């Protein structure tokens, strides 16, 4: 029996995943969380697979993956997200996830993703089952997103979602000065001047809904 833990801040999504997993006798949902803090508290050594969203309240995805990697190295992480694979999958894999699946994925596709990641493989929805994911693939032309570091990318998304410098600093356990430095780096790399520019950029590139 494969023991699965679900983490998503939208109850309908968790319920949908729960129904899919219950239909396969090989899987059992053993826990759920609606935010990063609750996830870290509830994880234990009996779970085999974690299905988290990439954006939840609480510690950021990078911090979550760092803590999971150090505290639960045996746990396989398969991200299930609404965000497009083009910009998020590579970031998730670099952070330690074993796969990235769109929430639009079919039931069979989700089952394949779980089984492949449990077997030690990598799965990204939209890729051929016979084709390994190209971790070093070039970023989409013209977006400049590939120029951002993983932390800069995270800061970009959070700023575009409306977080202020002070709020973001508190959420990520960083100083406001450090956050401002990351923000400046993002603006420079994207050749932009204001947070409004970042919001437009994030919407155009489907980084936020």
C-alpha positions, -999 to +999 in steps of 0.1 A: +000+000+000+014+034-010+007+060+017+000+094+002-002+128+020-021+157+003-013+194+008-033+221-009-051+252+004-082+246-017-105+220-001-122+211-034-088+202-049-079+180-019-113+163-022-108+157-059-074+142-054-087+121-025-114+106-048-089+098-075-065+081-051-093+062-033-103+046-067-069+028-069-065+001-042-027+006-044-030+040-028-041+053+006-045+089+017-031+091+052-031+128+058-040+163+045-028+198+052-040+232+039-008+252+045+029+247+048+031+249+086+004+222+089+022+201+064+055+202+082+038+194+115+019+164+101+046+147+081+061+115+096+083+086+085+053+063+075+044+083+044+057+074+010+045+102-013+036+139-008+014+157-033+017+194-025+007+225-044+036+248-053+020+278-037+003+276-002+002+299+028+031+296+052+067+288+044+076+292+008+081+262-015+119+265-013+118+264+025+093+236+025+114+215+002+146+222+023+129+211+055+113+180+039+146+170+024+164+172+057+137+158+079+121+133+055+147+123+029+127+091+020+096+110+010+089+114-027+074+147-037+051+151-067+039+187-071+003+190-083-003+226-095-024+249-116+007+267-129+021+259-163+049+234-165+070+256-187+081+279-159+075+260-127+084+223-134+122+230-137+121+251-105+103+223-086+127+196-097+157+217-088+142+222-053+140+184-048+106+174-062+105+142-083+078+153-106+054+181-116+018+175-126-008+199-139-042+199-121-057+193-155-039+159-157-061+129-163-067+103-136-045+078-154-018+104-159-017+111-121-015+074-113+014+071-138+031+101-123+029+087-088+042+052-098+071+067-118+083+090-091+080+062-065+102+041-087+128+067-087+120+083-120+110+119-130+076+129-143+064+161-158+030+163-173+030+172-210+061+151-216+061+117-234+062+087-211+093+075-231+110+109-230+130+119-199+124+154-188+151+178-201+163+195-169+186+217-189+161+227-216+163+263-227+136+286-212+109+299-234+123+325-258+116+362-249+104+357-214+138+363-196+124+341-167+153+317-172+177+345-161+162+345-126+176+325-098+152+302-079+149+327-051+144+356-074+117+337-092+099+331-059+102+368-050+088+378-084+057+356-080+050+368-044+054+404-053+031+399-083+005+384-059+005+416-040+029+409-011+047+440+003+084+440+012+078+438+050+051+411+047+073+390+024+103+394+046+083+381+076+068+352+056+102+341+043+123+348+074+144+373+055+153+409+063+134+437+044+168+447+030+174+413+016+140+411+000+146+446-015+179+434-029+161+404-046+134+427-059+160+450-074+177+420-090+144+409-105+136+443-119+171+447-134+171+412-151+136+418-165+144+454-175+114+467-155+109+496-130+079+490-108+058+463-091+031+470-116+054+460-144+061+427-125+023+421-122+018+425-159+047+403-167+035+376-143+000+376-158+013+376-194+035+346-186+008+327-166+029+329-134-002+340-114-039+335-120 
